[in-house]
Every structure is written in C-alpha cells, then in structure tokens.
Amino acid sequence: MLDHLLAPLDDTITIDQLTVAPYPIYKRLRAETPVLRVKSVGRTFLTKAADCKFVKDTPEIFSSDDPNTPMKRAFLAHTLMRKDGKEHLAERMAMAPALMPKTIQEVWAPLYRQLADEYLDRLPKGQIVDLHRDLSGPIAARILAHILGIPEASDQQMIFWSQALIDGAGNFGWRPEPFEISDRANAEMDALLEKAIARVRVAPDRSALSVMVNAENPIPTSQIIANIKIAIGGGINEPRDALSTIVYGFLTEPEQLAEVRRAGKWGQAFEEGIRWVAPIQASSRLVTEDVEIGGFHIPKGDTVMTIQASANHDEDLFDHPERFDAFRAKNLHQSFGSGPHHCGGAHIARRTVGAIMLEALFERFPDMTLPEPEAVLWRGFGFRGPINLPVKLG
C-alpha cells in the first residue's frame, strides 16, 4: 500500500560528494527522487521547497530534539537548536533583547559601520588579497564578539571556534578528528566565558551574555554558555559566507553590480546571495509520528533532513535558479529557516552585511576584480561557502 511505501534508499551518494559539489546532485534528486534515504548520511533527504517548509512549520511532528545529530557531541551541550516548544522559546528569548531591531539600530549598526571602516582601511588597494580570509571572516568575528559580549576574544579565536563547532556539528560520518578539534575549542571557550560572565555581572551592557546573566529570572549558566556557543557556531559563517558569496556573484556579473550600485538595491542582492548559496545548507528533524511526504511513508523515529540549498534552487519557485540574479523579483528562499527555529541572527546579517558592508566595500574599491574565478573553491555539506576569494582591489 502507498501509505507504507518507504522512500528509496541510495547507497552511492557520499558525504565527500556532497561536500565538494552538491548542487548537481540536488538538481537530479528534485527531478527524480525528491524524497530519498541517503545511507552515507543516515537521513531521509527532502529536496523540494514545499516539503522542506512543511517540516520546518510543523514542529509537533518534526522535532529539533534529534538524538542522532552530532551537534550535542560537538558542543558538549544540549543547545537550543535541538530543543522544542517552551524550553526552546525560553532559551531563545533569553538573548533576544540583544538581537532586537532597536538594539541593532542603536548599538550594533553604528559599531559595525565603525568596524567596517577600520577593517577596510587594512586592505591594500591595487593588490591581490584573499577577501574571504582578510575581510569576510574577521569582520564577522569582530561584530559577533561584541554582540555576544566577549570582545576580548580575538578574531582568530572566534573564527577557529566557529569552524571547529561547525565541523563537529556537521560530522555526520562521526569521524574522530573533528570532535578532537571541537573539544579543544570548547575548553578555550569555557575558560574565556567564565571570566566574561564575572565581568558582565559587575559591568552590565547590552550584549547577549549580559542580558542573559543579568536577567530577572536567568536561565541556568550551563545553558547561557551553550547559547553563546551556538551563536558562535552559526553567527560567523552565515555573514562571512554571505558576504564572500555575494562579492563573487557581483564580480562574475559586473553588469548587475553596476545596476545595484546605481539603484542602491543592496538588500535585494543580499537576499539573492544567501538564496544562491545558502550558508546553512541542511537541517535535521526527528519524526515523532508516522507521516507521509511526497507519497512516501516516513515512519516515527526516522530523521529527515531538509535541504535548504536544494529548496532555494527549486524550479517550482525560481527561474534560472543556478544563476546569481541580484534583481530576482520573488525570492522565497529558506536560508533563514522557517517556523520556531527561524534564524535569530537574520536581522543582524541584513543590517550589517546587507545594509552596510556591501555598499562600503564597493564604494572603497569600485574597480575590484576577480582575476581567476576558477581559483575560488567552494566547500561544505551542512554549511557551505567559498573557502577563499582572491580579488584585486581597485
């Protein structure tokens, strides 16, 4: 019977293939088998936009509390990303005052403008630099350190911690090496956070750490630390990879760049960049009751994986989805998620990268070029972006 027909099982797709070149695979799956059990990942892939949105918008059936995810092992904590309902909401709201539009407008946007100028001043005009390494990563790390309340952490520390947590949380092959690195990162973060918590108790500010520590009814310290770690894990790679991706898109579509500069449509270009290559490509959900998706029976206890990267290229919603199109009129991307777990840093990314940095960068270096587009390497399955961006600043 149809209601007991399991999704087909694939034993050919490898994690390495998904890390290096996932988009051709997803295009094929959308056309042939949009609901597919992938043996190497141990998940049922959902590659159509409607199915991904259904899962994210139905938390009563698809729980974030997936015991099979490597995230808990990587973070050495049960983070809010893997919680549901009131428990998730309580922890999410604990840091919300630091991420509200008013706080962004009054505190973080002015600080980001100042930091943007400082970091752009460091770049040597007329030379070839790795913009991903020399700007996108460091500026994302610096603003996040201030927002979280740990400005004493260096850019290098923040970038290392973030990558270690990302690699651990995305370690679906359960290889030992990524966890050894994330263990070292956790030890370093714990040591710094112990001192930072003591500092904000004495001198409160508007950072996430301070508002959580000094709340009238604070959540447990262990969960405050877990909240900060989850923000480090996701709060650098998203704006970093978005900035580098959009710059790459512009430099390979110079006519679009010229028109965006003329029209000032930087925000629209930001949305297109994170659609084109979603910084967070995939998310897991535990199935809490039998359900049907795409004509297939998904049993209770299974783990589905919404592939946002694929949903953002769904031909049902997007024309020429594989192309960067800064003037895409209707952009129903899922890069910030949907439902209760909609990305808490979305407003920050839009107001910093989208509203400030893109314009400032091209105003400072209006004749910037990408000498060798083929030299840019893209990597990542769970999280994806360029890992280098050699540009000539002009």
Steps between C-alpha positions, in 0.01 A plus 500: 500500500615854422482615861759238594730557203837609634713751312767342280842437655815634335838350581702686235494863616794573729558776754812600307291549184252712692786703647666579168215530247149455643293708259504262201400220737210701640383597151483133407321407822236773456423360155521128576475417871422810711450282810801271539665306779874565475698224665827691546328776699240283674222743413199526270577792269223741405601709201178681400419840648143411600611189692778689679263777606238249616755339732625830644145629553376183673711462815234281666595222255859591414701558818829685520595272790676244282715271717687375194651834401872562563417850628477400867834321479660798326369762743519279810156638579133462420458830318183691421539391136401153614207599721131556437202683643521693825853386577627626164304824526629578851863467394446683172330791675777517762737662249231666285542853649852515353372411153189718479473761221520787750826369647639441152412855398633665815804286580614249242446680167704808605772276641503293180542813286800595709646150481436480126706814443780367721516164323477652152786735592723195545456380141773605252352665191635373171611165638358148489366390837292209625187695588343200675796464735588869536154660526195274498612278787663759726221762479236233568702380798553849643139619495382165637748518788350835600138388456559190711689689770845349458700777324817371666489199265724560201380470141721193462351336807143569389566364150669187635221433750229553242660269245573235761136499613369502143726212398400304808127565462520403134703187568229260389761235431595515871871521422715548815720788376230773480389421855858519629523851356158604635599371845800736495278788391251427778774507763624838373149648489415373849809666646429835335127494577560440871686831519256681271200398712668644808572823310144564377362433848706795622463718189180414308462605135259422215679189376337157487715368783414792725125490442496125570719518812320801646142398419244512779453123471811381316525166327764262644861604443565177308232600249627859481836356396332263253307795352821697448665199337212441259517868404875472439443188292242659271565870542828521312456268206165644389604868457854398396387261229217729391740791447753292306228332293338831401835659414576199279156532341552869425851457363382229261194709402647853473194641322289404799748667733485823299121503512484418872742784572287736292171389657628436852336155510753351740238334720346319205845381393563369852184287488602361162849411620376292791244334272760419237738329744329451836755532784306236695422237239317230695318439831390183679164428662389193697163358385274458805207326327440316176453745215486505120723728292505500123299179484737310729451367852739663748488292818514631853861505619645578158712810450422726207740756365362814341743608229461879496767517230275298273177673603662830400560361149157341460383557143140521627590833662803639320588567138867434411566405866865415438575862402575789735231757416514803727170627361299183555150631559351219708749343736334254738829353621525287813853596605385644832272204562134512589277441801621511863865456405512792256854641522535739793786682329309580180445866591867540592623353171261712295594821680875439494596313183193600299458862601857606585794287390414430136455865416803606704721238336416597143512869583854455632610270215274581203731333247550175690539197273514121528806404291441124516139400578597134462749539788215548747428176686157418644462243774246370749201270538322618815654848476632636170683793351823594325812417697706762315433808288811643328403846369697795365404813688453801278 
